[in-house]
Amino acid sequence: MDKSHAQAQETRKRNEQARRERQLKREREKSAQVEALRQIRDNPKATPEARLEAVKLLLEMESKGYI
């Protein structure tokens, strides 16, 4: 294996790791958003408008397969 081949393999490994980290970050952010919307929906002190908007967003996320 020559130097450029080894370097290419190392680059591919780094890129794959970066992709995994970005995907994990997106999943964590999505989970945090869903949890925040659920807290608003379930909070009896939240305004009816805020609760309705939270429900709408949760239903939209569910219909698009995010949840």
Secondary structure as the mmCIF struct_conf table of DSSP 4:
data_model
#
loop_
_struct_conf.conf_type_id
_struct_conf.id
_struct_conf.beg_label_comp_id
_struct_conf.beg_label_asym_id
_struct_conf.beg_label_seq_id
_struct_conf.end_label_comp_id
_struct_conf.end_label_asym_id
_struct_conf.end_label_seq_id
HELX_RH_AL_P HELX_RH_AL_P1 LYS A 3 ASP A 42
TURN_TY1_P TURN_TY1_P1 PRO A 44 LYS A 45
BEND BEND1 ALA A 46 ALA A 46
HELX_RH_AL_P HELX_RH_AL_P2 PRO A 48 SER A 63
TURN_TY1_P TURN_TY1_P2 LYS A 64 GLY A 65
#
